[in-house]
Amino acid sequence: MAELGKINKLKIISKSKNHFVLDGEQYGDLWLKIKDIDFFERTQKNSLIQVFLYKVTDNEVAVTIDKSKAEANQCALLEVVKISEHGAFLDIGLPKDLFVPINQQRKRLRKDSHCLAYIYLDKKTGRLLGSTKLNRHLMEESDELESGQQVSLQIWEKTDLGYKAVIDDKFIGLIFKQDAYRSLSFGEKLTGFIKNIREDKKIDLLISKKANTESHHELDKNILNAINVSGGTLNITDKTSPEEIYKKFSVSKKQYKQAIGRLYKKRLIKIESERISLI
C-alpha cells in the first residue's frame, strides 16, 4: 500500500512525452514529470521508481523524485523560508514547502531562521505538516527502551540540567551536563545510549558508552562528598523515596542503591536503617 509523506517504490505503467504514469495503488494513476531526458528514455515501462508521495491539496495526490529532507513521523532541522499570518513555511526539499501552523509553533518562527520540526500527516486532510512542539508528538516516557541500548539522537534544546534530545524520532530524553563532555549543537545528529529509565519512566541519555562507567565514578564521588558536607552522615538510604534521591543526585533509586552498595563493598561507608556514614 502506498504511503503519504513517505518514499515509495511505484510501478511505471506507461510513458507519455516527458511524463511517467505511475500505479499509485489506492490513489490511482499518478503523473510524474521528468526533466532529465536521458533518465526518461532509459527507464522502461513496468520498472519500479522511487518517489515521494504527498498531497498538494486535500483531494490531489502528487509524486516527485525530488529528495525530501525528512519523511512523515521524522524530525529534521529545516530553514524557515516564508512567513504568513497563518503560519510558517519550511524548506523540506520538495516542490511544495512544509507548512507549520501558528498553533504548532513553540515559539513564533522567523524567516531565514532554522528550527527542529516534527513532520506529520494531518489526520483530517492527509496533508504533510510540521510542528516545533515536539512534546505534542513525541513521548517523554518509555517502557520499551533499555539501559545500554544504542539509539539515534538529535539535539533539541539546552536546559539548566543539560540537553534535551530526540530519540529515534519517537521519544524525548535528557543528556545531563556531566554526561555531555562537550558542547552539543542545536539539531546535531549523533549516536547515543540509554543511560537509565527513571522510576517515572523518563529517559536519561549518554553520548558515549564509556560515560556509563565514568558516571558511576562521578556518582560515587558525589555521594561521598555529600556525606562529608553533611558532617559524616547522610539521611538518604535505600529506603528514601525515589523523588528525594533524584532531587539530590539526579539519578534513579536503583542507581543510588547500586552506588552505596559499591561504596559499602569498598568499605568506605556503613549503611544503617536511617542513614549512611563514613567509616
C-alpha positions in Angstrom: 0.0 0.0 0.0 1.3 3.4 -1.0 2.0 5.8 2.0 1.6 9.5 2.0 4.5 11.5 3.3 6.9 8.7 2.6 9.3 7.4 -0.2 7.5 4.7 -2.2 8.5 2.4 -4.9 5.8 2.6 -7.6 5.5 0.9 -10.9 5.6 2.8 -14.2 2.5 1.7 -16.2 3.0 4.0 -19.2 5.2 6.8 -20.7 3.9 9.9 -22.4 6.2 12.6 -23.8 8.2 13.6 -20.7 5.8 12.0 -18.2 5.6 8.7 -16.5 2.2 7.4 -15.4 2.6 5.5 -12.1 0.5 3.0 -10.4 -0.4 4.9 -7.2 -2.2 1.9 -5.9 -5.1 3.1 -3.7 -4.5 6.7 -5.0 -5.0 5.7 -8.7 -2.8 6.7 -11.6 -0.3 9.4 -10.8 1.6 11.6 -13.3 5.3 12.3 -12.8 7.0 14.9 -15.0 10.7 14.0 -15.7 13.1 16.8 -16.6 16.1 14.5 -17.1 15.6 13.4 -20.7 18.3 10.7 -20.6 16.7 9.2 -17.5 13.3 9.3 -19.1 14.4 7.5 -22.2 16.4 4.7 -20.5 13.7 4.0 -17.9 11.3 1.3 -19.1 7.7 0.6 -18.6 7.0 -1.7 -15.6 10.1 -0.5 -13.9 9.9 0.5 -10.2 10.8 4.1 -9.4 11.4 5.7 -6.0 9.1 8.7 -5.5 7.9 10.8 -2.6 4.1 10.8 -2.3 2.3 13.8 -0.8 -0.9 15.8 -1.1 -0.8 19.2 -2.7 -4.5 19.9 -1.8 -7.0 18.0 0.3 -8.0 15.9 -2.7 -5.0 15.9 -5.0 -2.1 13.5 -4.5 1.3 14.2 -6.2 4.6 12.4 -6.6 8.1 13.8 -7.1 11.6 12.3 -7.5 13.0 15.3 -5.5 14.6 14.1 -2.3 12.8 15.1 0.8 14.9 16.2 3.8 12.6 14.1 6.0 9.5 11.8 5.9 6.3 11.7 7.9 7.0 10.8 11.6 10.6 12.1 11.5 12.3 15.2 12.8 14.6 17.5 10.8 16.4 20.7 11.1 14.8 22.9 8.4 15.1 26.5 7.2 12.1 28.9 7.5 11.7 30.4 4.0 8.4 32.2 4.3 6.0 33.6 7.0 2.3 34.2 6.6 -0.4 35.3 9.0 -1.4 31.6 9.4 2.0 30.1 10.0 5.4 29.5 8.5 6.8 27.6 5.6 9.9 25.4 5.8 12.2 24.2 3.0 11.8 20.4 3.1 13.3 19.8 -0.3 10.0 19.2 -2.1 8.3 21.4 -4.8 5.8 22.4 -2.0 7.2 23.9 1.2 6.2 22.4 4.6 3.6 24.4 6.4 3.8 24.9 10.2 0.6 26.3 11.6 0.8 29.0 14.3 -0.7 26.7 16.9 2.1 24.2 16.2 4.9 26.7 16.8 6.5 26.5 20.2 8.0 30.0 19.6 6.9 32.2 16.7 9.2 31.3 13.8 11.2 33.9 11.9 12.2 33.9 8.2 15.7 32.7 7.4 16.0 31.0 10.9 16.2 27.3 11.4 14.1 25.1 13.6 13.8 21.4 14.6 10.5 20.3 13.3 8.5 17.1 13.6 6.8 16.2 10.3 3.4 14.5 10.4 0.3 13.9 8.4 -2.8 15.9 9.3 -5.5 13.4 10.4 -8.3 15.2 8.6 -6.7 16.1 5.3 -3.7 13.7 5.0 -1.5 16.7 4.1 2.0 17.0 5.4 2.5 19.5 8.2 5.3 20.5 10.6 5.4 21.2 14.3 8.1 22.6 16.6 6.0 21.5 19.6 7.9 18.2 19.7 6.5 17.2 23.1 3.0 17.1 21.4 4.1 14.3 19.0 7.0 12.5 20.8 6.8 10.5 24.1 8.8 11.6 27.1 8.3 8.2 28.9 9.2 4.7 27.7 8.6 1.1 28.6 10.4 -0.3 25.6 13.9 1.2 25.9 16.5 -0.4 28.0 19.7 0.8 29.7 22.7 0.5 27.4 20.6 0.4 24.2 22.2 2.2 21.3 19.9 4.9 19.8 20.0 7.7 17.3 19.8 11.2 18.8 19.2 14.7 17.6 19.8 17.6 19.9 16.6 19.7 20.5 17.4 22.3 23.2 19.7 23.2 26.0 18.2 23.3 29.6 19.5 24.0 33.1 20.1 20.3 33.5 21.8 19.6 30.2 20.4 18.9 26.7 17.0 17.6 25.6 17.3 15.2 22.6 15.0 13.4 20.2 15.5 9.6 20.4 14.9 7.6 17.2 12.2 10.2 16.1 9.9 8.7 18.8 11.0 9.8 22.3 12.5 12.8 24.1 15.3 12.2 26.6 17.8 14.2 28.6 21.6 14.3 28.5 22.8 15.7 31.8 25.6 18.3 31.7 28.1 15.9 33.3 27.4 13.3 30.7 27.7 15.6 27.7 31.5 16.1 28.0 31.4 18.7 25.2 29.2 21.4 23.8 26.3 20.0 21.7 24.8 21.9 18.8 21.1 22.5 18.1 19.9 20.0 15.5 23.1 17.9 15.8 22.7 14.2 15.0 24.8 11.7 16.9 24.7 8.1 18.2 23.9 7.8 21.9 23.0 5.2 24.5 20.2 4.9 27.1 21.8 5.6 30.4 18.8 4.9 32.6 15.0 4.7 32.6 13.9 6.5 35.8 11.2 5.5 38.2 8.8 7.9 36.5 9.8 6.3 33.1 11.6 9.5 31.9 14.7 8.8 29.8 18.3 9.7 30.6 20.9 9.5 27.9 24.6 9.2 27.3 26.6 10.1 24.2 29.3 7.6 24.9 29.3 4.0 26.4 32.5 5.0 28.2 30.4 7.6 30.1 28.4 4.8 31.8 31.5 3.7 33.8 32.6 7.3 34.3 29.1 8.3 35.6 29.4 5.5 38.2 32.6 7.0 39.5 31.1 10.5 39.4 28.0 9.4 41.4 30.2 7.6 44.0 32.3 10.7 44.4 29.2 12.9 44.7 27.7 10.7 47.4 31.0 10.7 49.4 31.2 14.5 49.0 27.6 14.9 50.2 28.3 12.8 53.3 31.4 14.9 54.1 29.5 18.1 53.6 26.7 17.0 56.0 29.2 16.2 58.7 30.0 12.5 58.1 26.4 11.2 57.8 23.7 11.4 55.3 20.0 10.7 55.9 19.4 9.3 52.4 19.3 5.5 52.4 18.0 2.7 50.1 14.6 3.3 51.8 14.4 7.0 50.9 11.8 8.0 48.3 12.9 8.0 44.6 11.8 11.7 44.3 14.2 12.8 47.2 17.1 10.7 45.8 16.6 12.2 42.3 16.3 15.7 43.7 19.6 15.3 45.5 21.7 13.3 42.9 19.7 13.3 39.6 19.7 9.5 39.5 17.1 6.8 40.0 16.7 5.0 43.3 18.1 1.9 41.6 21.3 3.7 40.6 21.7 5.2 44.1 21.3 1.8 45.8 23.9 0.4 43.4 26.3 3.2 44.2 26.0 2.9 48.0 26.4 -0.8 47.5 29.7 -0.2 45.7 30.9 2.2 48.4 29.9 -0.3 51.1 31.9 -3.1 49.4 34.9 -0.8 49.2 34.5 -0.3 53.0 34.1 3.5 52.5 30.7 3.8 54.2 28.5 1.9 56.5 24.7 1.6 55.9 22.2 1.9 58.7 18.4 1.9 58.7 18.0 5.7 58.6 21.4 7.0 57.4 24.7 6.2 55.7 28.0 7.4 57.2 31.7 7.4 56.5 33.9 4.7 58.1 
